[in-house]
């Protein structure tokens, strides 16, 4: 049995772990449940919300304590107008201690100079005027600040002492527009994990764990159903890679899969296999044609070289004739090589741009002023150089094999663009008409023809999603090209 965690190597030699589909599905299902929780924790939104809740609580408590302190001072001033927070601090401290028991907040009350006169703890007389929040509160502005602290290891069910910050809120104590002092409250917000633990009771936590286990089980089962069809596709693909196309029928079962992606994959692999078979046949035929076409000029060149090497007494005129023949064969081979390169580039395709019929015909009109052009209005999308080569080859073919006048008509229909190149020659025989677009077929081989011009036309047009055809009779031959019209 293969391991579930196969260890592979990267290009730099470092290891990487690849999981199979079943484990990926189980992990992804589990991640769907856990991801919102992880995002909540990682984003800090929950921590910020806990701090906001703590700040609001402290502000509400501070306002109440401030109003209570101001009322006590106001009541005592009925007896003595000079009484301030210092005189009532002892009584306030007893109340603050009781409030701390229920709110877990540290509470201090300062006088107008920022000195602590009442506290829920033991630190009387401490000068807090240098603290930012106290200084702002003495100016009549309520202020909240967050200060760092050393976290305390506490159980999740315990008090909020696990966080590394503490929140301080200062509220001014006002009486008739007079700032008597400040109320300073502080508390440590709850830790995120601690808050979640205290929010979720035992049954809900148990249900969450059970749902995660069920999700993992479902992911594994779904992975089994998927991998069963994928294994079939993998086996068939491996056979195709080895050149054995007899296993393509095995893809029929995955193509009927209820999982659309698997069915589409199987269909795509079968389409690929069909195209590979066609391509292999094309390459085999192409190689055979190239070998045949090069065999004759190579044999001629070899014989010429041997004759020139063996006969030192050959007359100069005969030697010149042999050299001219060799040069002609070399030129033909050069044309063959150049034509094959152009044909290969055309079959590979290329970057395409939007062209109007006028732009497409412009180069041919400049090259062939003796040809009559009738150009309509239309737009196509294609490779400019390749499409110009199509018109150039068709015109040159008409001039070479036909008779003037040569006319070019370019018009646009509703969904396609049509090009027709017409000459008034003697026509093409029915037997030759069926082969004019084949590679290396030419009736003027003695004049240096390579038989690649019309093959290039067909390759370019088919690569652009169109088709090319020819019809001929005595006195008229027409080559027609049809391409899809471009729709913005």
N, C-alpha and C positions, 0 to 999 in steps of 0.2 A: 504493500500500500504506500502511495506517495505521501510525504508529509504535508500537513495542512499549511505549514509555513515554509515553503521552499526558499532556500537561501541563494540569491543570485548576486552577481557582481555588477557594479557600475563600470563605466569606461575607465575611471581612475583606480579601479580595483577595490573600492570600498564596498562592503556588503549592503544589500537592500533586501527587505522581506516583501514577498508578494503573496497576498492572501487569495484563496480561491473564491469563487462567486458566492458560495453559501455563507462563508464567513463575512464577506463584504455586505451581503444583504442583512444578515443578523446584526452586524455592527451598525449599519445605516438605520435599521428600524429602532435599535436602542438609542442611537444618537438623536432620532426625532423626538424621543421622550425627554432625553437629558439635555438636548441643546438649548431649549428655552431657559432651563435652570442655569446652565453654564454661562449663557449670554448675560443673564440677569446678574450673576455673580461677577463675571469678568468685566462687564461694562461699568460696574460701580453704581448702577442705578439703585439697587437695593440698599447699599450702604448710605448713599445720599438720602434716600427716602427715610431711612432710620434716623439719620442726623436731623432731617427736617422735622420729623415727628418729635424728637427730643427737644429741638429748639422751640417748637410751638408749645409743647407742654411747659417748658421753663418760662416762656413769655407769659402764658396765661397765669401760671403760679405767681410770677413776679408782679404782674399787674394787681392781682388780688392782695398780695402781701404789701405792696406799695400803698394801695388804698387803705388797708387796715392800719398801717403804720401812721399814715397821714391823719386818719380819724382819731387815733389814740393821742397824737400830739395836739390835734385841734381840741379835743375834749379837755386835756390837761391845761391848755392855755387859757381856758375859762377861769382858772384859779391863778395861773402865773403866766403872763404873756411871754416870758423869756425861756420857757421850757422848749427844748429841742429833742432830737432823737437820743442824745446822750443820757438824758434823764429817764427815758422810758426803755432803755436798752435791756435792762435785766428782765423786765416782764416780757419783752419781745423774744428774748432768747429762749424762754421756756416754751413759748408757742412755736418757735422755729424748730426746736428739737422734736416736738410732737409731729409737725408737718413732715420732717425728714423721715420719720419712721414709715410713713405711708407712701411718700413720693420718691425716696432714695436720692433726693437732691441735696447737695450741700448748699446752705443758705447763709449769707452774711449781709448785714445792714451797716452801711457806713454813714458818717455824718457828712456835712458839707465840705469837709477837708479831705475826705476819702479815708478816714480812720474807722476801723471796724468798731461798732458800738454794740452790736448784737450778732449772735452767731448760733448756728445749730450745732457747732462743735465746741472747741476750747480756745481758739485763737482770738482773744480780745486785744484791741489796741493795735492791730496790724495795719500798716499804712498801705492802702491799695491805690493811692492816687496816681501812681506811675503806670498802672495797668490801662491799656487802651480802652477797654470797655467801660471802666470806671470813669476815666477822664471824659469820655463822650457822654456818659449818663449824667455827670455833674453839670454838663452844659445843657441838659434837658433832652438828650437824644437817647432812645433805647438802642442798645448795640448788642450783637452776638458775635463771638469769635470762637475759632476752633484752635485748641492748643495740643501739641503732642504730649503723650504720656507713655510710660512703660507698661505694656500689657501685663495682666495678671492671669496666671493659669487658674481657671475656674471651671467647674463642671458646667455642661450645657444647660442644665436645669437651674443653675445658680444665678447670681446677680450679674449685671452687665459690667464686667471688669475685664473682658477679654480684648477690647478694642484698644488700638494705639493712639486714640485721640480723646480729648475731653472737651465738652461744649460749655462755654461760659456766656451767660446772658446778664446784662446790667440794665435795670429799670430805674429811672429817676423817681424819687419820692417828692411829690409836689403838693404844696399847700398855698392856695391863693397866689399862684405864679412864683412862689418861692421854692427853690430847690433845697429841701431839707437834708437830702443825702441820696443814697442809692440802695437798691436791693440787688445783690449779686447772687445768682444761682448757677450751679454747675452740676453736670451729670455726665457720665460716660454712656454713649449710645450703645445699644446692643450690637454684638457681632452678627454678621449675616447668617452664619451657620447656626449660631445660638438662637437667633430670631426664628429661623425656619424650623428648628427642632422644637421650639416652644409653641409654634403655630400649628404644627401637624401632630395630632394625637396618635396613639398606637395603632388603632384600626386603619386609619388612613395611610400610615406608613407601610403597614402590612399589605394593603391593597396596591400600593405603588410598586412594591417589590414583586408581587405576584403578576402585575400587569407587565413589568419589564421582562420577567421570565417568559410569559406568554408571547411577548413580542419577539424575543429571541427565537423561540420555538417556531413561530410562524415564519420568520425570516429564513431559518434553516430549511423548512419544508418548501417554501417558495423557491429557494435556491436549488433544491433537489429537482423540482419540476423544470426549472430553466436549464440547468446543466445537463439534464438528460437529452434535450434536443440539441444543445450546444455541443455536446460530445459527438453527436452524429455529424453535425456540421464540421467540427474540427477534423474528424477522421476523413470525411470526404475531401476537405480542403487539402489535407496532407497527401492524399492520393493524387489530387489534381496537380499539386506542386511537383510530384514525381513523374508527371506526364501521363498518368493513367486516368483517362476520362470516362472509363466504364463505371466508375462509382458515382457519377453525377446523379443517377436515378435515386441514390440513397437520400438526396435532399428533398424528395417529395414529401416525406413524413414531417420534417421540420417546417416545410412551407405551409402545412395545414395546422400548425400549432395555434392554440388560442391566444398565445402571447404575440401581439402584433410585431414587436421588435425582432423576435426570433424568426417569425415568418418572413419578415422583410430581409433579414440577414441571409436566410437560406436562399431567397429569391435573388438577392444581389450576388451571392457566391455562384449560383447557377448561371446568371447572366455573365459573370466574369469568366466562368469556365467556357461558355459558348464563344465569347469573344477571344479568349486565349486560343481555342481550337482554330477559329477563323484566322487569327493572327499568325499562328504557327504555320497554317497552310499557306498564308500570304508570304511569309518569310521564306518558306521552302521554295515556292514558285519564283519568288524574286531572286533568290540565290541561283536557281537554275537558269533563269533568263540572263542574269548578269554573266554567269559562267559561259553561256552560249555566245553572248554578244562579244565578249572579250577573247574568245577562243580564236576566232578568225584573224583579227588584227595582230594578235600576239604570234600566231603561227606565221603570218606574212612577215612580220618584223624579224622573227628568228631566222626564217629562210633567207631573207635579204642579207642579214648580217653574216650568215654562213657563206653565202655566195661571194660577198665582197671580201671576206677573209680568205677564202680558198683560191680565188682567181686574181692573182696579182697583175695579170696581163689583160684584164678586161678593158675594152675600149672606153674612152672617157664618156662618150655619149651614152653607152649602155649603163655605165656606172652612175651617171647623172640621173638616168631614168629610174634606176633602182632606188636611189636616194630620194627622189621625188615621191615615189610610191610609199617608201617608209615614212616620209614626212606626212603624207596624206593620212596614213594609218594612225600616226601619232596624234594628229589633229582630231581625227575621229574619236580616238580614245579620250582625248582631253574633253571633247564635247560630251562624251558619254559620262565621264566622271562629274563634270559640272552639272549636267542634267540630273544625275542621280542625287547629288547634294541638294539641288533645288527641290526635287521631288520629295526627299526625306524631310526637309524643313517644312514643306507644305503639309505633309501628313502629320507632323507634330503640332501644327497650329501656331498660335502666337497671340500677342496682344491685339485687341480689336478696338476700333474707334467707329464713331458714327460718320457716315459719308453720304453726301447727296449724289444723285446720278451724274450731275454736272462735274463734281469733283472726281468721281470715278473715271469719267471719260476724258478728262482734261489732258492727261499725259498722252493718251493714244491719239487725240486730235492734233497735238503738237508734233508727234512723231510721223503721223501719216496724213499730211494735208491733201493727198489725192483720194482719200476715203471719205465717202459721204456719211455724215453722222446725223441722226435724228434723236435727240435726247429730251426726254420728258422730265416730269417732276416726281421725285421719289427719294426715299431715305433707306439705307441699309446699314448694318453694323458688321464690320469685318476688318481683316488685315489689309491695309492699303496696298502694300507692295505686292502681296500675293494676288489681290483682285486685279491690279493693273497688269500683272503678268498673264492673267487669264485672257483679257482683251487683246493684249499684244500677241500672244500665241495664236489666238483665233484669227486675227487679221493677217499675221504672217503666213499662217496655213492657207488662208483664202488666196493670198497673193501668189503663193508658191504653187499651189495645186489647181487654182481656179483661174478665172479670166475676169478682167475688169468689165463693168464697174463692181467695186466692193462697197457694200453699205452696212452700216451698223445702226440698229434701232434699239434704243433703251427706253422702256416705258414701265410705269408702275400700275399695278392692279390693286384690288382692295387689300389683299394680304400678301402679295408677293411682287417682286421686281423681275422683269423679263428682259433679257438681252438676246438679240438675234443678229448674227453675222452672216451676210448673204453674198455669194459670188455667182458669176455667170459662166462657170466652167463647164467641162464636159460631163461632170457628175462623178459619183463614186459607185462602183459596182455593189450589188446587193451583198456579195460575199465579204467585200472589204469594209462595207458600212458597219457590219456587226463587230469589226475588230479595230476600228480607228482609234478607240480610246484605250486599247491595250498597250502596256509598256513594250517598247522596242518594235512596235509594228510600224513599218513605213514602206511606201512604194517607191521612195527615192533614195534608197540606201547608197546607190552609186554616186549621188550628189552630196554625200556627207550627212544625210538625214539620220537622226538617232532614234526616232520613234518615241520620244519622251515628251514632246510639246503638248499633245492632246491628253496624254496620261497625266501630266501636271495639271491641266485644266480640270479634269475630272476629280483629281485628288483635292484640289483647293475648294472646288464647289461643294463636294460632299462633306468636307471638313467644316464648311459654313452652313451645313444643313440644307443644301439645295440639291439640284440635279441638273445634268447636262444631257442633251440628246442631239441627234443629227438626222436629217432627211435629205435625200438627194434624188435628182432626176436630170436628165440631159438638159443642160442650159441653166440649171439652178441647183445650188447646194446651200443649205441653211444649217448652221450650228446654233442651238438655242440653249440659254442658261436661265434657270429659274432659282431665285433666292428669296428667303422670307423677308418681307418688308419690316423695317424697324418701327416699333411702336414705343414712344417715350413713356 
